[in-house]
Amino acid sequence: MARFMDFEYRYIDSELFLEKGICINKYLGSETSVIVPTQIDDLPVTSIGKSAFEDCRSLESIKIPDSVTFIGESAFSGCTGLGAVSSMNGMFLLDSADETGDDYEI
């Protein structure tokens, strides 16, 4: 698992995804406001993995780049302080605790 700032990530290069990219697997920080990077190692961040931000209780807001097209199940489970998730060009809402266990395609 590679690391960039407070994020653990992996490279995506499979037939399931249409292009190469980066998947954020885990957020390791404790900030209240997080901006997911648009690129890592010159590749776009295209997904947020299963349970990536799980139990980040201090997290209140997160900005996700428009390049992200997939958010894995329970990505924000246990983020009790999270009010809204915004994209770089607008807002979209997820259940703040993400208790449904569903995957989100954007």
C-alpha positions as CSV (number, residue, x, y, z in Angstrom):
1,M,0.0,0.0,0.0
2,A,1.4,3.4,-1.0
3,R,1.0,6.6,1.0
4,F,0.5,10.2,-0.1
5,M,0.0,12.8,2.7
6,D,-2.7,11.3,5.0
7,F,-4.0,8.9,2.4
8,E,-3.2,5.2,1.8
9,Y,-3.9,4.4,-1.9
10,R,-3.5,1.8,-4.6
11,Y,-3.3,1.9,-8.3
12,I,-6.3,0.8,-10.4
13,D,-5.6,-0.9,-13.7
14,S,-8.3,-3.4,-14.5
15,E,-11.1,-4.1,-16.9
16,L,-13.6,-3.2,-14.2
17,F,-12.5,0.4,-14.4
18,L,-12.3,2.1,-17.8
19,E,-9.0,3.8,-17.2
20,K,-6.0,3.8,-14.9
21,G,-6.4,5.7,-11.7
22,I,-6.0,5.9,-8.0
23,C,-8.2,4.4,-5.3
24,I,-8.1,6.0,-1.8
25,N,-8.1,3.0,0.5
26,K,-7.7,4.7,3.9
27,Y,-7.6,8.2,5.4
28,L,-5.0,8.3,8.2
29,G,-5.4,11.9,9.4
30,S,-7.6,13.6,12.0
31,E,-8.5,16.9,10.3
32,T,-12.1,18.2,10.5
33,S,-12.0,19.3,6.8
34,V,-10.4,17.1,4.1
35,I,-9.8,17.7,0.4
36,V,-9.2,14.5,-1.5
37,P,-6.4,15.2,-4.0
38,T,-7.3,15.3,-7.7
39,Q,-4.2,13.4,-8.7
40,I,-1.5,11.2,-7.2
41,D,1.6,10.2,-9.2
42,D,0.2,11.9,-12.3
43,L,-2.9,9.7,-12.2
44,P,-6.5,10.9,-11.4
45,V,-8.1,9.8,-8.1
46,T,-11.1,7.9,-9.4
47,S,-12.5,6.1,-6.4
48,I,-12.8,6.0,-2.7
49,G,-12.6,2.5,-1.3
50,K,-14.7,0.5,1.1
51,S,-14.5,1.9,4.6
52,A,-11.8,4.5,3.5
53,F,-13.0,7.1,6.1
54,E,-14.6,4.7,8.5
55,D,-14.8,6.0,12.1
56,C,-13.2,9.4,11.3
57,R,-15.3,11.0,14.0
58,S,-13.6,14.4,13.8
59,L,-14.4,14.7,10.1
60,E,-17.0,17.4,9.4
61,S,-16.6,18.1,5.7
62,I,-14.9,16.6,2.7
63,K,-14.3,17.8,-0.9
64,I,-14.1,15.1,-3.5
65,P,-12.7,15.8,-6.9
66,D,-15.0,15.4,-10.0
67,S,-12.7,12.6,-11.2
68,V,-14.1,10.3,-8.5
69,T,-16.8,8.1,-10.0
70,F,-17.1,5.4,-7.4
71,I,-17.4,5.5,-3.6
72,G,-17.3,2.1,-1.9
73,E,-19.6,0.7,0.7
74,S,-19.4,2.1,4.2
75,A,-16.8,4.7,3.1
76,F,-18.1,7.2,5.7
77,S,-19.5,4.8,8.2
78,G,-19.0,6.1,11.8
79,C,-18.2,9.6,10.6
80,T,-20.7,11.0,13.1
81,G,-19.6,14.7,12.6
82,L,-19.8,14.6,8.8
83,G,-22.5,17.0,7.5
84,A,-22.1,17.0,3.8
85,V,-19.9,15.7,1.1
86,S,-19.1,18.1,-1.7
87,S,-17.6,17.7,-5.1
88,M,-15.2,20.3,-6.5
89,N,-18.0,21.7,-8.8
90,G,-21.0,21.3,-6.5
91,M,-22.7,19.4,-3.8
92,F,-24.0,15.9,-3.5
93,L,-25.3,14.4,-0.3
94,L,-24.7,11.0,1.2
95,D,-26.2,9.7,4.4
96,S,-23.8,11.3,6.9
97,A,-23.1,8.0,8.7
98,D,-23.4,5.9,5.5
99,E,-25.1,3.1,7.3
100,T,-26.8,1.6,4.2
101,G,-23.7,-0.4,3.2
102,D,-24.3,0.5,-0.4
103,D,-21.8,1.4,-3.1
104,Y,-22.3,4.8,-4.6
105,E,-21.7,5.5,-8.3
106,I,-21.5,9.2,-9.1
